[in-house]
Amino acid sequence: MSNTLFLPGNERELVENYLDRTQFPELAKKYDCQKDDNSDTSEDTKRQAFQSAMRSFAFRLCERQRQCCEEAYWNATCGEEAECVRSAPMPDLCADTEAYEAVERWWSKLTPEQKLDIIGAYEGLFNAPVCDMTKSDDELDAEADKRWSGLSIDNKNLIYERLKNQ
């Protein structure tokens, strides 16, 4: 799967998806034991778990944004670094995990040849020239998957909606 962050639908989803259980093992254990408890101590545990998960989510989002800016900087033409960093994209945030997983399943079922045909047809969205055809099939498939994972959710959905029934 790509570097997409999934927007949680509620507090429980936030904690389930983003609480760092290696960094907060005791809090995670307490939270798991008190999920359905509504006592004051349970509410305090839920609040602490929520805050820790929110901090982790925010950290991951900021880290992804830093990566986007760094990539823009290193790919910029000399003298244009500042403008490229300013125009770097925001990290993808996905609210519909089911739709996202359907798109990813569709892509994974394509043959390497189909993937390369899509990259060629949507070269502008992939922001890269067609793959080097002198590489092995495994290398081409890995390159196609890497390019796919670099696409925004919107571009993945656009390609999927146009091609899913073909």
Backbone as JSON Lines, residues from 0, in Angstrom:
{"i":0,"aa":"M","n":[0.83,-1.18,0.0],"ca":[0.0,0.0,0.0],"c":[0.87,1.24,0.0]}
{"i":1,"aa":"S","n":[0.34,2.35,-0.44],"ca":[1.11,3.58,-0.54],"c":[1.26,4.26,0.81]}
{"i":2,"aa":"N","n":[1.75,5.47,0.78],"ca":[1.95,6.24,2.01],"c":[0.71,6.99,2.43]}
{"i":3,"aa":"T","n":[-0.43,6.58,2.0],"ca":[-1.68,7.26,2.29],"c":[-2.03,7.13,3.77]}
{"i":4,"aa":"L","n":[-2.46,8.24,4.34],"ca":[-2.98,8.23,5.71],"c":[-4.49,8.16,5.62]}
{"i":5,"aa":"F","n":[-5.09,7.35,6.46],"ca":[-6.53,7.19,6.45],"c":[-7.15,8.02,7.55]}
{"i":6,"aa":"L","n":[-8.14,8.82,7.17],"ca":[-8.85,9.65,8.14],"c":[-9.79,8.77,8.94]}
{"i":7,"aa":"P","n":[-9.65,8.77,10.24],"ca":[-10.55,7.95,11.06],"c":[-11.94,8.56,11.11]}
{"i":8,"aa":"G","n":[-12.94,7.69,11.19],"ca":[-14.32,8.14,11.24],"c":[-14.77,8.55,12.63]}
{"i":9,"aa":"N","n":[-14.05,8.11,13.66],"ca":[-14.41,8.46,15.03],"c":[-13.18,8.28,15.93]}
{"i":10,"aa":"E","n":[-13.36,8.55,17.22],"ca":[-12.24,8.46,18.16],"c":[-11.69,7.04,18.24]}
{"i":11,"aa":"R","n":[-12.56,6.05,18.25],"ca":[-12.11,4.66,18.35],"c":[-11.24,4.28,17.15]}
{"i":12,"aa":"E","n":[-11.66,4.66,15.95],"ca":[-10.86,4.37,14.76],"c":[-9.5,5.07,14.82]}
{"i":13,"aa":"L","n":[-9.48,6.28,15.32],"ca":[-8.22,7.01,15.47],"c":[-7.27,6.23,16.37]}
{"i":14,"aa":"V","n":[-7.77,5.8,17.52],"ca":[-6.93,5.06,18.47],"c":[-6.53,3.71,17.88]}
{"i":15,"aa":"E","n":[-7.47,3.01,17.26],"ca":[-7.16,1.7,16.69],"c":[-6.09,1.79,15.6]}
{"i":16,"aa":"N","n":[-6.15,2.83,14.78],"ca":[-5.24,2.93,13.64],"c":[-3.93,3.67,13.94]}
{"i":17,"aa":"Y","n":[-3.93,4.56,14.91],"ca":[-2.76,5.42,15.06],"c":[-2.1,5.41,16.43]}
{"i":18,"aa":"L","n":[-2.67,4.73,17.41],"ca":[-1.99,4.64,18.7],"c":[-0.75,3.77,18.51]}
{"i":19,"aa":"D","n":[0.41,4.32,18.8],"ca":[1.67,3.59,18.66],"c":[1.81,2.63,19.83]}
{"i":20,"aa":"R","n":[1.47,1.38,19.58],"ca":[1.45,0.37,20.64],"c":[2.85,-0.03,21.1]}
{"i":21,"aa":"T","n":[3.87,0.26,20.3],"ca":[5.24,-0.01,20.75],"c":[5.74,1.1,21.67]}
{"i":22,"aa":"Q","n":[5.3,2.3,21.41],"ca":[5.72,3.43,22.24],"c":[4.89,3.53,23.52]}
{"i":23,"aa":"F","n":[3.64,3.12,23.47],"ca":[2.74,3.21,24.62],"c":[2.11,1.85,24.92]}
{"i":24,"aa":"P","n":[2.9,0.84,25.22],"ca":[2.32,-0.5,25.41],"c":[1.36,-0.6,26.59]}
{"i":25,"aa":"E","n":[1.68,0.05,27.7],"ca":[0.81,-0.02,28.88],"c":[-0.52,0.7,28.63]}
{"i":26,"aa":"L","n":[-0.45,1.87,27.99],"ca":[-1.66,2.61,27.67],"c":[-2.53,1.8,26.7]}
{"i":27,"aa":"A","n":[-1.92,1.18,25.71],"ca":[-2.67,0.37,24.74],"c":[-3.36,-0.79,25.43]}
{"i":28,"aa":"K","n":[-2.64,-1.43,26.35],"ca":[-3.21,-2.56,27.07],"c":[-4.39,-2.11,27.93]}
{"i":29,"aa":"K","n":[-4.21,-0.99,28.65],"ca":[-5.31,-0.46,29.47],"c":[-6.5,-0.08,28.6]}
{"i":30,"aa":"Y","n":[-6.22,0.55,27.46],"ca":[-7.28,0.97,26.56],"c":[-8.06,-0.25,26.05]}
{"i":31,"aa":"D","n":[-7.34,-1.28,25.64],"ca":[-8.0,-2.49,25.13],"c":[-8.89,-3.14,26.19]}
{"i":32,"aa":"C","n":[-8.45,-3.11,27.43],"ca":[-9.23,-3.71,28.51],"c":[-10.44,-2.88,28.9]}
{"i":33,"aa":"Q","n":[-10.39,-1.57,28.66],"ca":[-11.45,-0.68,29.12],"c":[-12.27,-0.06,28.0]}
{"i":34,"aa":"K","n":[-12.21,-0.61,26.8],"ca":[-12.92,-0.04,25.65],"c":[-14.39,0.23,25.93]}
{"i":35,"aa":"D","n":[-15.07,-0.72,26.53],"ca":[-16.52,-0.6,26.72],"c":[-16.91,-0.17,28.13]}
{"i":36,"aa":"D","n":[-15.93,0.2,28.92],"ca":[-16.16,0.66,30.29],"c":[-16.38,2.17,30.25]}
{"i":37,"aa":"N","n":[-17.32,2.67,31.01],"ca":[-17.61,4.11,31.03],"c":[-17.27,4.76,32.36]}
{"i":38,"aa":"S","n":[-16.45,4.12,33.16],"ca":[-16.08,4.7,34.46],"c":[-15.15,5.89,34.24]}
{"i":39,"aa":"D","n":[-14.94,6.66,35.31],"ca":[-14.06,7.83,35.23],"c":[-12.62,7.45,34.87]}
{"i":40,"aa":"T","n":[-12.11,6.36,35.44],"ca":[-10.74,5.94,35.11],"c":[-10.66,5.49,33.65]}
{"i":41,"aa":"S","n":[-11.72,4.85,33.18],"ca":[-11.75,4.43,31.79],"c":[-11.79,5.66,30.87]}
{"i":42,"aa":"E","n":[-12.56,6.65,31.23],"ca":[-12.63,7.88,30.42],"c":[-11.26,8.56,30.36]}
{"i":43,"aa":"D","n":[-10.54,8.54,31.48],"ca":[-9.19,9.12,31.51],"c":[-8.26,8.33,30.59]}
{"i":44,"aa":"T","n":[-8.36,7.02,30.62],"ca":[-7.54,6.17,29.74],"c":[-7.88,6.43,28.29]}
{"i":45,"aa":"K","n":[-9.17,6.53,27.98],"ca":[-9.59,6.8,26.6],"c":[-9.09,8.16,26.13]}
{"i":46,"aa":"R","n":[-9.12,9.15,27.02],"ca":[-8.62,10.49,26.68],"c":[-7.12,10.45,26.4]}
{"i":47,"aa":"Q","n":[-6.37,9.75,27.25],"ca":[-4.93,9.64,27.05],"c":[-4.61,8.9,25.74]}
{"i":48,"aa":"A","n":[-5.36,7.84,25.47],"ca":[-5.15,7.08,24.23],"c":[-5.47,7.94,23.01]}
{"i":49,"aa":"F","n":[-6.56,8.71,23.1],"ca":[-6.94,9.6,22.01],"c":[-5.84,10.64,21.77]}
{"i":50,"aa":"Q","n":[-5.35,11.26,22.82],"ca":[-4.31,12.28,22.68],"c":[-3.03,11.69,22.08]}
{"i":51,"aa":"S","n":[-2.66,10.51,22.54],"ca":[-1.46,9.86,22.02],"c":[-1.64,9.48,20.55]}
{"i":52,"aa":"A","n":[-2.8,8.98,20.2],"ca":[-3.08,8.61,18.8],"c":[-3.11,9.86,17.92]}
{"i":53,"aa":"M","n":[-3.71,10.93,18.4],"ca":[-3.77,12.18,17.63],"c":[-2.36,12.73,17.41]}
{"i":54,"aa":"R","n":[-1.54,12.66,18.42],"ca":[-0.15,13.12,18.3],"c":[0.59,12.28,17.25]}
{"i":55,"aa":"S","n":[0.38,10.98,17.28],"ca":[1.01,10.09,16.3],"c":[0.52,10.39,14.89]}
{"i":56,"aa":"F","n":[-0.79,10.58,14.73],"ca":[-1.35,10.91,13.42],"c":[-0.76,12.22,12.91]}
{"i":57,"aa":"A","n":[-0.73,13.24,13.75],"ca":[-0.19,14.54,13.35],"c":[1.3,14.43,13.0]}
{"i":58,"aa":"F","n":[2.04,13.66,13.78],"ca":[3.46,13.48,13.49],"c":[3.65,12.81,12.13]}
{"i":59,"aa":"R","n":[2.87,11.77,11.85],"ca":[2.99,11.08,10.57],"c":[2.61,11.98,9.41]}
{"i":60,"aa":"L","n":[1.58,12.8,9.6],"ca":[1.18,13.73,8.56],"c":[2.28,14.75,8.3]}
{"i":61,"aa":"C","n":[2.85,15.29,9.36],"ca":[3.93,16.27,9.2],"c":[5.17,15.63,8.58]}
{"i":62,"aa":"E","n":[5.46,14.41,8.95],"ca":[6.61,13.7,8.38],"c":[6.41,13.48,6.89]}
{"i":63,"aa":"R","n":[5.2,13.13,6.49],"ca":[4.91,12.95,5.07],"c":[5.04,14.27,4.32]}
{"i":64,"aa":"Q","n":[4.58,15.36,4.94],"ca":[4.7,16.66,4.29],"c":[6.17,17.04,4.14]}
{"i":65,"aa":"R","n":[6.96,16.76,5.16],"ca":[8.39,17.03,5.07],"c":[9.01,16.25,3.91]}
{"i":66,"aa":"Q","n":[8.61,14.99,3.76],"ca":[9.13,14.16,2.68],"c":[8.74,14.73,1.31]}
{"i":67,"aa":"C","n":[7.51,15.2,1.19],"ca":[7.06,15.81,-0.07],"c":[7.89,17.05,-0.4]}
{"i":68,"aa":"C","n":[8.14,17.88,0.6],"ca":[8.92,19.1,0.39],"c":[10.37,18.76,0.07]}
{"i":69,"aa":"E","n":[10.91,17.79,0.75],"ca":[12.3,17.39,0.5],"c":[12.45,16.84,-0.92]}
{"i":70,"aa":"E","n":[11.51,16.02,-1.34],"ca":[11.55,15.48,-2.7],"c":[11.45,16.6,-3.73]}
{"i":71,"aa":"A","n":[10.58,17.57,-3.48],"ca":[10.45,18.7,-4.39],"c":[11.76,19.49,-4.45]}
{"i":72,"aa":"Y","n":[12.39,19.66,-3.32],"ca":[13.66,20.39,-3.27],"c":[14.73,19.69,-4.11]}
{"i":73,"aa":"W","n":[14.88,18.39,-3.92],"ca":[15.93,17.67,-4.62],"c":[15.64,17.49,-6.11]}
{"i":74,"aa":"N","n":[14.38,17.55,-6.5],"ca":[14.02,17.42,-7.91],"c":[13.96,18.77,-8.63]}
{"i":75,"aa":"A","n":[14.14,19.85,-7.89],"ca":[14.03,21.19,-8.46],"c":[15.25,21.55,-9.3]}
{"i":76,"aa":"T","n":[15.02,22.4,-10.26],"ca":[16.11,22.98,-11.04],"c":[16.86,23.96,-10.15]}
{"i":77,"aa":"C","n":[18.16,24.03,-10.34],"ca":[18.97,24.94,-9.54],"c":[18.39,26.36,-9.59]}
{"i":78,"aa":"G","n":[18.19,26.95,-8.43],"ca":[17.64,28.3,-8.34],"c":[16.13,28.33,-8.17]}
{"i":79,"aa":"E","n":[15.46,27.21,-8.39],"ca":[14.0,27.15,-8.28],"c":[13.54,26.32,-7.09]}
{"i":80,"aa":"E","n":[14.46,26.0,-6.18],"ca":[14.15,25.13,-5.05],"c":[13.03,25.68,-4.18]}
{"i":81,"aa":"A","n":[13.1,26.97,-3.85],"ca":[12.11,27.56,-2.95],"c":[10.7,27.45,-3.54]}
{"i":82,"aa":"E","n":[10.56,27.77,-4.82],"ca":[9.25,27.7,-5.46],"c":[8.74,26.26,-5.5]}
{"i":83,"aa":"C","n":[9.61,25.32,-5.76],"ca":[9.2,23.91,-5.81],"c":[8.78,23.41,-4.43]}
{"i":84,"aa":"V","n":[9.48,23.84,-3.4],"ca":[9.1,23.43,-2.04],"c":[7.75,24.05,-1.68]}
{"i":85,"aa":"R","n":[7.56,25.32,-2.02],"ca":[6.27,25.98,-1.73],"c":[5.11,25.3,-2.44]}
{"i":86,"aa":"S","n":[5.35,24.77,-3.63],"ca":[4.26,24.16,-4.38],"c":[4.2,22.63,-4.21]}
{"i":87,"aa":"A","n":[4.96,22.11,-3.26],"ca":[4.94,20.65,-3.01],"c":[3.53,20.23,-2.61]}
{"i":88,"aa":"P","n":[3.11,19.06,-3.04],"ca":[1.75,18.6,-2.71],"c":[1.61,18.23,-1.24]}
{"i":89,"aa":"M","n":[0.39,18.29,-0.77],"ca":[0.08,17.81,0.57],"c":[0.01,16.29,0.52]}
{"i":90,"aa":"P","n":[0.3,15.63,1.62],"ca":[0.15,14.17,1.64],"c":[-1.31,13.77,1.44]}
{"i":91,"aa":"D","n":[-1.5,12.61,0.87],"ca":[-2.85,12.1,0.65],"c":[-3.5,11.71,1.97]}
{"i":92,"aa":"L","n":[-4.74,12.13,2.13],"ca":[-5.56,11.72,3.27],"c":[-6.8,11.07,2.68]}
{"i":93,"aa":"C","n":[-7.04,9.84,3.07],"ca":[-8.14,9.07,2.5],"c":[-9.24,8.86,3.54]}
{"i":94,"aa":"A","n":[-10.46,9.19,3.18],"ca":[-11.58,9.0,4.09],"c":[-12.36,7.71,3.79]}
{"i":95,"aa":"D","n":[-12.31,7.24,2.56],"ca":[-13.08,6.06,2.16],"c":[-12.12,4.88,1.96]}
{"i":96,"aa":"T","n":[-11.86,4.15,3.02],"ca":[-10.89,3.06,2.94],"c":[-11.37,1.93,2.04]}
{"i":97,"aa":"E","n":[-12.66,1.67,2.0],"ca":[-13.18,0.59,1.15],"c":[-12.94,0.89,-0.32]}
{"i":98,"aa":"A","n":[-13.23,2.13,-0.73],"ca":[-13.0,2.51,-2.12],"c":[-11.51,2.47,-2.45]}
{"i":99,"aa":"Y","n":[-10.69,2.94,-1.53],"ca":[-9.25,2.93,-1.74],"c":[-8.74,1.5,-1.91]}
{"i":100,"aa":"E","n":[-9.2,0.59,-1.06],"ca":[-8.77,-0.8,-1.15],"c":[-9.24,-1.46,-2.44]}
{"i":101,"aa":"A","n":[-10.42,-1.07,-2.94],"ca":[-10.92,-1.61,-4.21],"c":[-10.0,-1.17,-5.36]}
{"i":102,"aa":"V","n":[-9.57,0.07,-5.34],"ca":[-8.67,0.58,-6.38],"c":[-7.33,-0.16,-6.31]}
{"i":103,"aa":"E","n":[-6.82,-0.34,-5.1],"ca":[-5.53,-1.03,-4.94],"c":[-5.63,-2.5,-5.36]}
{"i":104,"aa":"R","n":[-6.74,-3.17,-5.05],"ca":[-6.93,-4.56,-5.48],"c":[-6.97,-4.65,-7.0]}
{"i":105,"aa":"W","n":[-7.68,-3.69,-7.63],"ca":[-7.77,-3.65,-9.09],"c":[-6.36,-3.54,-9.69]}
{"i":106,"aa":"W","n":[-5.56,-2.62,-9.18],"ca":[-4.21,-2.42,-9.71],"c":[-3.37,-3.69,-9.54]}
{"i":107,"aa":"S","n":[-3.45,-4.3,-8.38],"ca":[-2.62,-5.47,-8.11],"c":[-2.98,-6.67,-9.0]}
{"i":108,"aa":"K","n":[-4.2,-6.71,-9.52],"ca":[-4.62,-7.81,-10.38],"c":[-4.23,-7.61,-11.85]}
{"i":109,"aa":"L","n":[-3.78,-6.41,-12.18],"ca":[-3.37,-6.15,-13.56],"c":[-2.06,-6.87,-13.87]}
{"i":110,"aa":"T","n":[-1.89,-7.23,-15.13],"ca":[-0.62,-7.82,-15.57],"c":[0.4,-6.7,-15.72]}
{"i":111,"aa":"P","n":[1.68,-7.04,-15.71],"ca":[2.7,-6.0,-15.92],"c":[2.48,-5.23,-17.24]}
{"i":112,"aa":"E","n":[2.05,-5.94,-18.27],"ca":[1.81,-5.29,-19.56],"c":[0.67,-4.27,-19.45]}
{"i":113,"aa":"Q","n":[-0.4,-4.63,-18.75],"ca":[-1.52,-3.71,-18.56],"c":[-1.07,-2.47,-17.78]}
{"i":114,"aa":"K","n":[-0.28,-2.69,-16.74],"ca":[0.22,-1.58,-15.94],"c":[1.04,-0.62,-16.79]}
{"i":115,"aa":"L","n":[1.92,-1.18,-17.64],"ca":[2.76,-0.35,-18.5],"c":[1.92,0.4,-19.52]}
{"i":116,"aa":"D","n":[0.89,-0.25,-20.05],"ca":[-0.01,0.43,-20.99],"c":[-0.7,1.61,-20.31]}
{"i":117,"aa":"I","n":[-1.12,1.44,-19.07],"ca":[-1.77,2.52,-18.32],"c":[-0.8,3.66,-18.07]}
{"i":118,"aa":"I","n":[0.42,3.32,-17.68],"ca":[1.43,4.35,-17.45],"c":[1.68,5.14,-18.73]}
{"i":119,"aa":"G","n":[1.73,4.44,-19.85],"ca":[1.92,5.12,-21.13],"c":[0.75,6.0,-21.5]}
{"i":120,"aa":"A","n":[-0.46,5.5,-21.27],"ca":[-1.67,6.26,-21.63],"c":[-1.87,7.48,-20.71]}
{"i":121,"aa":"Y","n":[-1.43,7.37,-19.47],"ca":[-1.62,8.45,-18.5],"c":[-0.27,9.02,-18.05]}
{"i":122,"aa":"E","n":[0.64,9.14,-19.0],"ca":[1.99,9.61,-18.72],"c":[1.99,10.93,-17.96]}
{"i":123,"aa":"G","n":[1.07,11.82,-18.3],"ca":[0.99,13.12,-17.63],"c":[0.64,13.0,-16.16]}
{"i":124,"aa":"L","n":[-0.26,12.09,-15.81],"ca":[-0.62,11.89,-14.41],"c":[0.52,11.24,-13.62]}
{"i":125,"aa":"F","n":[1.23,10.33,-14.29],"ca":[2.34,9.66,-13.62],"c":[3.57,10.57,-13.54]}
{"i":126,"aa":"N","n":[3.53,11.67,-14.28],"ca":[4.58,12.68,-14.22],"c":[5.96,12.07,-14.51]}
{"i":127,"aa":"A","n":[5.98,11.14,-15.44],"ca":[7.24,10.49,-15.8],"c":[7.09,9.87,-17.19]}
{"i":128,"aa":"P","n":[8.2,9.75,-17.9],"ca":[8.13,9.12,-19.22],"c":[7.83,7.63,-19.08]}
{"i":129,"aa":"V","n":[7.5,7.03,-20.19],"ca":[7.22,5.6,-20.22],"c":[8.44,4.84,-19.71]}
{"i":130,"aa":"C","n":[8.2,3.7,-19.09],"ca":[9.27,2.91,-18.48],"c":[10.3,2.45,-19.51]}
{"i":131,"aa":"D","n":[11.51,2.23,-19.05],"ca":[12.6,1.71,-19.86],"c":[12.33,0.24,-20.16]}
{"i":132,"aa":"M","n":[12.04,-0.06,-21.4],"ca":[11.62,-1.41,-21.78],"c":[12.78,-2.4,-21.88]}
{"i":133,"aa":"T","n":[14.0,-1.97,-21.6],"ca":[15.14,-2.89,-21.62],"c":[15.27,-3.64,-20.3]}
{"i":134,"aa":"K","n":[14.47,-3.27,-19.31],"ca":[14.52,-3.93,-18.0],"c":[13.77,-5.26,-18.05]}
{"i":135,"aa":"S","n":[14.01,-6.1,-17.06],"ca":[13.32,-7.38,-16.97],"c":[11.85,-7.14,-16.6]}
{"i":136,"aa":"D","n":[11.03,-8.17,-16.79],"ca":[9.6,-8.06,-16.47],"c":[9.39,-7.74,-14.99]}
{"i":137,"aa":"D","n":[10.17,-8.39,-14.12],"ca":[10.03,-8.14,-12.68],"c":[10.41,-6.7,-12.34]}
{"i":138,"aa":"E","n":[11.47,-6.21,-12.97],"ca":[11.89,-4.82,-12.72],"c":[10.84,-3.83,-13.22]}
{"i":139,"aa":"L","n":[10.28,-4.12,-14.37],"ca":[9.23,-3.25,-14.92],"c":[7.99,-3.24,-14.04]}
{"i":140,"aa":"D","n":[7.6,-4.42,-13.55],"ca":[6.44,-4.52,-12.67],"c":[6.68,-3.74,-11.38]}
{"i":141,"aa":"A","n":[7.87,-3.87,-10.81],"ca":[8.21,-3.15,-9.58],"c":[8.22,-1.64,-9.83]}
{"i":142,"aa":"E","n":[8.73,-1.22,-10.99],"ca":[8.74,0.2,-11.32],"c":[7.32,0.73,-11.51]}
{"i":143,"aa":"A","n":[6.47,-0.06,-12.18],"ca":[5.08,0.34,-12.38],"c":[4.38,0.49,-11.03]}
{"i":144,"aa":"D","n":[4.6,-0.46,-10.13],"ca":[3.98,-0.39,-8.8],"c":[4.49,0.83,-8.02]}
{"i":145,"aa":"K","n":[5.77,1.13,-8.14],"ca":[6.33,2.3,-7.46],"c":[5.7,3.59,-7.99]}
{"i":146,"aa":"R","n":[5.55,3.67,-9.3],"ca":[4.91,4.86,-9.88],"c":[3.46,4.96,-9.44]}
{"i":147,"aa":"W","n":[2.76,3.84,-9.39],"ca":[1.36,3.83,-8.95],"c":[1.26,4.33,-7.52]}
{"i":148,"aa":"S","n":[2.15,3.83,-6.66],"ca":[2.08,4.23,-5.25],"c":[2.38,5.71,-5.07]}
{"i":149,"aa":"G","n":[3.08,6.32,-6.03],"ca":[3.37,7.75,-5.95],"c":[2.25,8.64,-6.44]}
{"i":150,"aa":"L","n":[1.23,8.06,-7.05],"ca":[0.09,8.86,-7.52],"c":[-0.78,9.31,-6.36]}
{"i":151,"aa":"S","n":[-1.44,10.43,-6.55],"ca":[-2.39,10.89,-5.54],"c":[-3.64,10.01,-5.6]}
{"i":152,"aa":"I","n":[-4.39,10.03,-4.53],"ca":[-5.65,9.27,-4.49],"c":[-6.58,9.71,-5.61]}
{"i":153,"aa":"D","n":[-6.65,11.01,-5.86],"ca":[-7.53,11.51,-6.91],"c":[-7.14,10.96,-8.28]}
{"i":154,"aa":"N","n":[-5.84,10.92,-8.57],"ca":[-5.4,10.4,-9.86],"c":[-5.63,8.89,-9.96]}
{"i":155,"aa":"K","n":[-5.42,8.17,-8.87],"ca":[-5.71,6.73,-8.88],"c":[-7.19,6.5,-9.16]}
{"i":156,"aa":"N","n":[-8.04,7.26,-8.5],"ca":[-9.49,7.11,-8.71],"c":[-9.88,7.45,-10.13]}
{"i":157,"aa":"L","n":[-9.28,8.49,-10.69],"ca":[-9.57,8.88,-12.07],"c":[-9.25,7.74,-13.03]}
{"i":158,"aa":"I","n":[-8.08,7.18,-12.91],"ca":[-7.68,6.07,-13.78],"c":[-8.59,4.86,-13.55]}
{"i":159,"aa":"Y","n":[-8.84,4.55,-12.3],"ca":[-9.69,3.4,-11.97],"c":[-11.08,3.54,-12.56]}
{"i":160,"aa":"E","n":[-11.69,4.7,-12.37],"ca":[-13.06,4.9,-12.87],"c":[-13.12,4.81,-14.39]}
{"i":161,"aa":"R","n":[-12.09,5.26,-15.06],"ca":[-12.07,5.19,-16.52],"c":[-11.83,3.77,-17.04]}
{"i":162,"aa":"L","n":[-11.09,2.98,-16.29],"ca":[-10.63,1.69,-16.83],"c":[-11.18,0.45,-16.12]}
{"i":163,"aa":"K","n":[-11.89,0.59,-15.04],"ca":[-12.27,-0.58,-14.23],"c":[-13.13,-1.58,-14.99]}
{"i":164,"aa":"N","n":[-13.9,-1.16,-15.96],"ca":[-14.81,-2.09,-16.65],"c":[-14.24,-2.59,-17.98]}
{"i":165,"aa":"Q","n":[-12.98,-2.31,-18.22],"ca":[-12.39,-2.75,-19.5],"c":[-11.76,-4.11,-19.36]}
